[in-house]
Amino acid sequence: MSTPCAGSLLAPRTLRRPLWRAAASAPMRVSFAGGGSDLPGVARQGGGRVVGAAIDLRVRVVVEPFDRGWVRLEVASPGRGQPDGGAEGRGQPDGGAEAGAARVLTRRRSDPPRDDLAFRLLEATLAATGVSDGVALRVEAGTSPGAGLGGSASAAVAALFALRASVGEAASPEELSSEAVAIERERLGNACGAQDQVFAAFGGLLDLAFDARGCSAVRPLAIGCPELVPALSAGLLLVDTSVRRVSGEVLDRVDAGAACEAKAELVAAAGDVARGFESGSLALVLSGMRRGAAAKLRLSEAASAIAVCMKQRLDGLGIEVLRMCGAGGGGHILIWAPPERHARILEALGPCLVRRPALGAAGVRLDPDPAA
């Protein structure tokens, strides 16, 4: 199965209005190894590979008809909308007293799209689908942007799916992921890889291949032992650093030469993890994850600085894997340790918000009508 980056989305679309209400959600993701080898400048040097999983933290988008000639966009902050089941409930890293607020933009259809950071992605999905008159679009997420879990890609995939459903159109996971990549790269000019969009569209546990065009192959992970995924999931902790960043800005600071040099090790680590799943060996999966974390650290010590500090802070507590999620520089840190060691780790983490992700979440889907 192949999901290359689609052709240009800059061609004008026929203006359309939603016919009915549609709600969709898409999962965020964690990558076990290979993240960074999906970047176009890196993947064109012999190809990239990422192994990871969609998780049960989802972004939800609701599209409904609105007054003709008007557009209404709303971005709900954490605390509103879908709960992020699996959180330990420590602290409020996503805004404290501000949590629960929502940003709302109402404009005339003929007004130029807003370039505000909070709405740029939504404006781009309206333009890409042509559903941009008499439309209200609301985004709800369990964590704020910049969390390192692919939330912006999840929002793009869910918005594209809901907008198309609102006019009676269907779209395949291949089409949605390709279109979401093209939106970020072409319309928004973001330096980004292509793994997040694929995990959001397809869901599950995936072994992804990349070339210069984007994602060239999507393969469900072969799992040799039914106990492996529950055992891996039981040991995972996602620690919110409270630091939010724009992934493109982090990637812009990474030396291109260093990224290409690190690619071979990133791809090899992904291969180790895939073989661990196939053979049913948790030890090999964890070894591949450690190898990938070391490669990411060599790629950019600055982007992994928070993880290095946390590793020193938690030294001696039996953590077997600790690495930054996404581009680094903030967001979430992924930890794996045997479950019996979690109590001491959580105590040492203090007020940090910690999530226990379930692996293999379903890809983008229509949700029950919230108004029903």
C-alpha positions as CSV (number, residue, x, y, z in Angstrom):
1,M,0.0,0.0,0.0
2,S,1.4,3.4,-0.9
3,T,0.6,6.9,0.2
4,P,2.9,9.3,-1.8
5,C,2.7,13.0,-1.2
6,A,-0.2,14.2,-3.4
7,G,0.2,16.6,-6.2
8,S,-0.3,20.3,-5.7
9,L,-3.4,21.4,-3.7
10,L,-3.1,25.0,-4.8
11,A,-5.6,24.7,-7.7
12,P,-8.9,26.5,-7.0
13,R,-11.8,24.4,-5.7
14,T,-15.5,25.0,-6.3
15,L,-17.1,26.8,-3.4
16,R,-19.4,24.5,-1.4
17,R,-21.5,24.6,1.7
18,P,-22.0,21.6,4.2
19,L,-25.2,19.8,3.7
20,W,-25.4,18.3,7.2
21,R,-23.5,18.0,10.5
22,A,-20.5,15.6,10.6
23,A,-18.1,14.7,13.4
24,A,-14.9,12.8,13.0
25,S,-11.9,12.0,15.1
26,A,-8.3,10.9,14.4
27,P,-5.7,9.4,16.8
28,M,-2.3,10.9,17.8
29,R,0.7,8.7,17.7
30,V,4.0,7.6,19.3
31,S,6.9,6.4,17.2
32,F,9.1,3.7,18.7
33,A,12.0,4.3,16.3
34,G,12.9,5.9,13.0
35,G,11.3,9.3,13.6
36,G,13.2,11.9,11.6
37,S,14.0,9.6,8.7
38,D,10.6,10.5,7.2
39,L,11.7,14.1,6.6
40,P,11.9,14.7,2.8
41,G,15.5,15.9,2.8
42,V,16.6,12.8,4.8
43,A,14.3,10.2,3.2
44,R,15.5,11.0,-0.4
45,Q,19.0,9.8,0.7
46,G,18.2,6.1,0.4
47,G,14.8,6.0,2.1
48,G,13.4,6.3,5.6
49,R,11.6,4.0,8.0
50,V,9.4,4.6,11.0
51,V,7.8,2.0,13.4
52,G,5.1,3.2,15.8
53,A,1.5,3.2,16.9
54,A,-1.6,5.3,16.9
55,I,-2.7,5.9,20.5
56,D,-6.0,6.5,22.2
57,L,-5.5,10.2,22.5
58,R,-7.7,11.7,19.7
59,V,-8.5,15.0,18.0
60,R,-12.1,15.5,17.3
61,V,-13.6,17.8,14.6
62,V,-17.2,18.8,14.2
63,V,-18.4,20.4,11.0
64,E,-22.0,21.8,10.6
65,P,-23.9,24.2,8.4
66,F,-23.7,27.9,9.4
67,D,-25.1,31.1,8.1
68,R,-24.7,31.5,4.3
69,G,-21.8,33.9,3.5
70,W,-20.1,33.3,6.9
71,V,-17.3,31.0,8.3
72,R,-16.9,30.2,12.0
73,L,-13.8,28.4,13.3
74,E,-13.4,27.3,16.9
75,V,-10.4,25.7,18.6
76,A,-11.2,24.3,22.0
77,S,-8.5,24.2,24.6
78,P,-7.8,21.2,26.8
79,G,-10.5,20.9,29.4
80,R,-13.2,21.4,26.8
81,G,-14.4,18.6,24.5
82,Q,-13.1,15.0,24.7
83,P,-11.4,13.9,27.9
84,D,-8.0,12.4,27.4
85,G,-8.5,9.1,29.2
86,G,-5.4,7.6,30.6
87,A,-4.0,10.7,32.3
88,E,-2.8,10.4,35.8
89,G,-4.3,13.8,36.7
90,R,-1.1,15.5,37.9
91,G,-1.0,19.2,37.3
92,Q,-2.4,21.4,34.5
93,P,0.4,21.7,31.9
94,D,-2.0,22.8,29.2
95,G,-2.9,26.2,30.5
96,G,-3.9,26.1,34.2
97,A,-6.5,28.7,34.7
98,E,-6.9,29.2,31.0
99,A,-7.8,25.6,30.4
100,G,-11.3,25.3,29.1
101,A,-11.3,28.5,27.1
102,A,-11.9,28.4,23.3
103,R,-10.6,30.6,20.5
104,V,-13.3,31.5,18.1
105,L,-13.1,33.3,14.7
106,T,-16.2,34.4,12.8
107,R,-15.6,36.1,9.4
108,R,-17.4,36.8,6.2
109,R,-16.7,34.3,3.5
110,S,-15.3,37.0,1.3
111,D,-12.8,38.1,3.9
112,P,-9.2,36.8,3.4
113,P,-8.3,33.7,5.5
114,R,-6.8,34.6,8.9
115,D,-3.1,33.9,9.2
116,D,-3.4,33.5,13.0
117,L,-1.4,30.5,14.1
118,A,-4.4,28.9,15.8
119,F,-6.5,29.0,12.6
120,R,-4.1,28.6,9.7
121,L,-4.4,24.8,9.5
122,L,-8.2,25.0,9.6
123,E,-8.3,27.7,6.9
124,A,-6.1,25.5,4.8
125,T,-8.5,22.5,5.1
126,L,-11.4,24.6,4.1
127,A,-9.5,25.8,1.0
128,A,-8.4,22.3,0.1
129,T,-11.9,20.9,0.2
130,G,-13.7,23.9,-1.1
131,V,-16.2,23.6,1.8
132,S,-15.8,27.2,2.8
133,D,-19.1,29.0,2.8
134,G,-21.8,28.8,5.5
135,V,-19.6,26.4,7.6
136,A,-18.8,26.1,11.2
137,L,-15.7,24.0,12.1
138,R,-14.8,23.1,15.7
139,V,-11.7,21.3,16.9
140,E,-11.4,19.5,20.2
141,A,-8.2,17.9,21.5
142,G,-7.1,16.4,24.8
143,T,-3.8,18.3,24.7
144,S,-2.7,21.6,23.3
145,P,-0.7,22.1,20.1
146,G,3.1,21.4,20.2
147,A,2.7,18.3,22.3
148,G,5.0,16.2,20.1
149,L,2.3,13.6,19.4
150,G,1.3,14.6,15.9
151,G,-1.8,16.5,17.0
152,S,-1.8,19.0,14.1
153,A,-1.7,16.2,11.6
154,S,-4.6,14.5,13.5
155,A,-6.5,17.7,13.3
156,A,-5.9,18.0,9.6
157,V,-6.9,14.4,8.8
158,A,-10.0,14.7,11.0
159,A,-11.0,18.0,9.5
160,L,-10.6,16.8,5.9
161,F,-12.7,13.7,6.7
162,A,-15.5,15.6,8.4
163,L,-15.6,18.3,5.8
164,R,-15.9,15.8,3.0
165,A,-18.5,13.8,4.9
166,S,-20.5,17.0,5.4
167,V,-21.0,17.2,1.6
168,G,-21.5,13.5,1.1
169,E,-18.0,12.6,0.0
170,A,-15.8,9.7,1.1
171,A,-12.0,9.6,1.2
172,S,-9.6,6.7,1.7
173,P,-6.8,6.8,4.3
174,E,-4.3,7.1,1.5
175,E,-6.0,10.2,0.1
176,L,-6.5,11.8,3.5
177,S,-2.9,11.3,4.6
178,S,-1.5,12.5,1.3
179,E,-3.7,15.6,1.3
180,A,-2.9,16.4,4.9
181,V,0.9,16.2,4.1
182,A,0.4,18.5,1.1
183,I,-1.5,21.0,3.2
184,E,1.3,21.3,5.7
185,R,4.1,21.4,3.1
186,E,2.5,23.3,0.3
187,R,-0.2,25.6,1.8
188,L,1.5,26.2,5.2
189,G,5.2,25.9,4.2
190,N,6.0,23.7,7.2
191,A,9.1,21.6,7.4
192,C,7.5,18.3,8.4
193,G,7.7,14.6,7.9
194,A,4.9,12.3,6.7
195,Q,4.5,9.8,9.5
196,D,1.9,11.7,11.7
197,Q,-0.6,12.0,8.9
198,V,-0.4,8.3,8.1
199,F,-0.9,7.2,11.7
200,A,-3.9,9.5,12.0
201,A,-5.5,8.2,8.8
202,F,-4.7,4.5,9.1
203,G,-4.4,3.9,12.9
204,G,-3.0,0.7,14.3
205,L,0.6,-0.4,14.8
206,L,2.5,0.4,11.6
207,D,5.8,-0.1,9.8
208,L,6.2,2.8,7.4
209,A,8.6,3.3,4.5
210,F,9.5,6.8,3.1
211,D,11.1,8.2,0.0
212,A,11.5,11.8,-1.4
213,R,7.8,12.0,-2.3
214,G,6.5,11.0,1.2
215,C,5.2,7.7,2.6
216,S,5.9,4.9,0.0
217,A,4.5,1.9,1.9
218,V,2.2,1.3,4.9
219,R,2.5,-2.1,6.5
220,P,0.7,-3.3,9.6
221,L,3.3,-4.6,12.0
222,A,3.7,-8.3,12.1
223,I,3.2,-9.4,15.7
224,G,4.6,-12.8,16.6
225,C,3.2,-13.1,20.1
226,P,-0.2,-11.9,21.3
227,E,1.2,-11.0,24.7
228,L,3.8,-8.6,23.3
229,V,1.6,-5.5,22.7
230,P,-0.2,-5.6,26.1
231,A,3.2,-6.0,27.8
232,L,4.7,-3.1,25.9
233,S,1.7,-0.9,26.5
234,A,1.6,-1.7,30.2
235,G,5.1,-0.3,30.7
236,L,4.6,2.9,28.7
237,L,4.3,6.4,30.3
238,L,3.9,9.7,28.4
239,V,5.2,12.5,30.5
240,D,4.1,16.0,29.6
241,T,7.0,18.4,29.9
242,S,4.6,21.5,29.9
243,V,6.8,23.0,27.1
244,R,5.1,23.6,23.8
245,R,7.0,24.2,20.6
246,V,6.4,24.4,16.9
247,S,8.0,21.3,15.4
248,G,9.0,23.0,12.2
249,E,11.1,25.5,14.1
250,V,12.8,22.7,16.0
251,L,13.5,20.9,12.7
252,D,14.8,24.1,11.1
253,R,17.6,24.2,13.7
254,V,18.7,20.6,12.9
255,D,21.8,20.4,10.7
256,A,20.9,18.8,7.4
257,G,24.2,17.0,7.2
258,A,23.9,15.6,10.7
259,A,20.4,14.4,9.9
260,C,21.5,12.5,6.9
261,E,24.4,11.0,8.8
262,A,22.0,9.9,11.6
263,K,19.5,8.4,9.1
264,A,21.2,5.0,8.8
265,E,21.1,4.5,12.5
266,L,17.5,5.7,12.8
267,V,16.4,3.3,10.1
268,A,18.4,0.4,11.6
269,A,16.7,1.1,15.0
270,A,13.3,0.9,13.3
271,G,14.3,-2.4,11.8
272,D,15.3,-3.8,15.2
273,V,11.9,-2.8,16.6
274,A,10.0,-4.4,13.7
275,R,12.0,-7.6,14.1
276,G,11.2,-7.6,17.8
277,F,7.5,-7.4,17.1
278,E,7.7,-10.1,14.5
279,S,9.6,-12.5,16.8
280,G,7.5,-11.6,19.8
281,S,10.6,-10.3,21.7
282,L,9.9,-7.4,24.1
283,A,13.6,-7.2,24.8
284,L,14.4,-6.7,21.1
285,V,11.7,-4.0,20.8
286,L,13.1,-2.1,23.8
287,S,16.7,-2.5,22.5
288,G,15.6,-0.9,19.2
289,M,13.8,1.9,21.0
290,R,17.0,2.6,23.0
291,R,19.0,2.6,19.8
292,G,16.7,5.0,18.2
293,A,16.7,7.3,21.2
294,A,20.5,7.4,21.2
295,A,20.5,8.3,17.5
296,K,18.0,11.1,18.1
297,L,20.3,12.4,20.9
298,R,23.3,12.5,18.5
299,L,21.2,14.2,15.9
300,S,20.4,17.1,18.1
301,E,21.5,17.4,21.8
302,A,19.5,20.6,22.1
303,A,16.2,19.0,21.0
304,S,16.7,16.2,23.5
305,A,18.0,18.4,26.4
306,I,14.8,18.1,28.5
307,A,14.9,14.3,28.1
308,V,18.5,14.2,29.2
309,C,17.7,16.2,32.3
310,M,14.8,13.9,33.1
311,K,16.9,10.8,32.6
312,Q,19.4,12.2,35.2
313,R,16.6,13.1,37.5
314,L,15.1,9.6,37.4
315,D,18.4,7.7,37.4
316,G,18.3,4.5,39.5
317,L,14.5,4.0,39.1
318,G,14.8,1.2,36.6
319,I,13.7,3.1,33.4
320,E,14.7,1.1,30.3
321,V,13.7,3.6,27.6
322,L,13.4,7.4,27.8
323,R,13.2,9.6,24.7
324,M,11.6,12.8,23.4
325,C,8.5,12.4,21.3
326,G,8.2,14.2,17.9
327,A,10.9,16.7,16.9
328,G,11.9,17.3,20.5
329,G,12.5,20.6,22.2
330,G,9.4,20.0,24.5
331,G,6.1,18.3,24.2
332,H,6.1,14.8,25.7
333,I,8.7,12.3,26.8
334,L,8.1,8.6,26.3
335,I,9.2,6.3,29.1
336,W,9.2,2.5,29.3
337,A,9.7,0.7,32.6
338,P,8.3,-2.4,34.1
339,P,4.9,-1.6,35.7
340,E,6.0,-2.5,39.2
341,R,8.5,0.4,39.0
342,H,5.9,3.0,38.0
343,A,4.8,4.1,41.5
344,R,8.3,5.3,42.3
345,I,8.7,6.9,38.9
346,L,5.4,8.8,39.3
347,E,6.4,9.9,42.7
348,A,9.7,11.3,41.4
349,L,8.0,13.1,38.6
350,G,5.9,15.1,41.1
351,P,3.3,17.4,39.5
352,C,3.9,16.3,35.9
353,L,0.9,15.2,33.9
354,V,1.5,11.5,32.9
355,R,-0.6,9.6,30.4
356,R,-0.8,5.8,30.0
357,P,-1.3,5.4,26.2
358,A,-3.2,2.4,24.8
359,L,-1.5,1.3,21.5
360,G,-3.1,0.5,18.2
361,A,-6.0,3.0,18.2
362,A,-8.4,3.0,15.2
363,G,-7.6,5.5,12.4
364,V,-9.8,8.4,11.4
365,R,-13.5,7.7,11.8
366,L,-16.9,9.3,11.9
367,D,-18.1,9.7,15.5
368,P,-21.7,9.6,16.7
369,D,-23.5,12.9,16.2
370,P,-22.9,14.8,19.4
371,A,-26.2,16.6,19.1
372,A,-28.2,13.3,18.9
